C-alpha cells in the first residue's frame, strides 16, 4: 500500500464506497496500531530496568494490557454460570500457591481455538475451544495450575527482562511483547491477525517444564489426581494428530508435548502417587459445562471456518460460519466471524448486517463496535462510524488505533478540524506504520504540521 494510494481514501469515502482493500486496510490498521501503541503507553515499557518487572508492574500489565487481549479473543462467554464455575475452581487453587495475594481472575473466552493463557498478575483466559475438549475437572485444574505456575515462578518478569535486552538494540521501538502463555495452542495462528496477538509471546521450554510441575503440585494440593496433567497433555497431542491441517502450526510452537506427557506421567507415579486415587470430578465438569458443550457443533464449525480463512478459502469459511449460525443464531463469535469473512470477500453491506447483529447480541464487547464502525465508513456513513468508535473507546479505553479510525471518520464527514485533532492524538500516543504515515500526510496537507 503506497502513500499516494492512501491519500485518496477520504475522497473515495465521500464520493463512493470504499474498496474491499480500503476496508481491510482500515480494519487491520486499527488492530495493529492498537496492539502496539497500547503497549507503548504502558508504564512497563517506559522506565524499564533490564531485569524484569516489580510486582506492581506485573499488576499494572494485567490492568492495562489484559482487557485488550481478552477482547481480541472476543471477550468472556456470555454464560455467567460457566465463568463462575471456572473462577470458583481458580479461586480455590490460587490460595494454595506461593503468591496467593496476586490479583488472579478467570474467564472463559469466546475464542474457538485451543488455548489458555495468563498475564503476569494472574489475569487468565481459557478459550471455549479448549473448554469443550476437556474431559474432567482434574484436567481443568491442570490447565489452570499450569498457568498459576507461570505467575508464581514469575516467568513473564523474566521474559520481560530478556525482551528489554533485545529491545535495547532497537532504538525507539517499544513493542512490549508481554510474555503470556500460548503454549497450549499453536492454533492461535488460525484466523490470521485476529486470533494471534502481538500481545502474546511464548515461554521457554524450561519455563513450560517448571509451570507443568508447579501446576501438578497445586492441583494435587487441591485434591485432584495428578494424572489430570498427563491427560491434558495427551489430549493436546491427540488433537494435533486428528487435525492434520493444523499439525504444522501445532508442532512449531508446541514441540514438546510428547515429552510433557512423559514428565507428567513420571511425576504422577512418583511424587504424586498418593493422589491417583482422588476423584477427577468428571460428572461435575460435564454438568457445569453442559450449556457450553451444547455449542460444540457451532464452536467446531467456527474453528474449521477460521482455519479455512487462514488458508484464504473464503467460500468454504463462509459455509462453515453459516453452519455455526444455523446451530446458534445468537452466537456472538459466529456473527462476528461471518462479518469478517464477508469483509474479506468485499461484501461489505452483508458484513455490516452480521457485525450489527453481533453488537446487539453482546453490546458490552468492543470488537463488534470497531468492525461495525469500519463498515459504516465503507457504507459512506462516517457520522455513525464516529459513534461506533466512541462506543469502542468507552468499553475498551487505551487503544490509540481508534483515534486514527475516528480521524478517518471525521475526515470523511468533512470535519477537518476534528479529524486533525484525532490524527494528532493518534501520533502522540505512539501510532506507527502506515496509519501514522497517513495521519502525518493529512496534517501536513492541512498545514497543521510541516
Ligand atoms: Zn505455559
Boltz pocket constraint, residues with backbone or C-beta under 6 A from the ligand:
constraints:
  - pocket:
      binder: B
      contacts: [[A, 146], [A, 150], [A, 181], [A, 182], [A, 183], [A, 184], [A, 203], [A, 207], [A, 208], [A, 211]]
      max_distance: 6.0
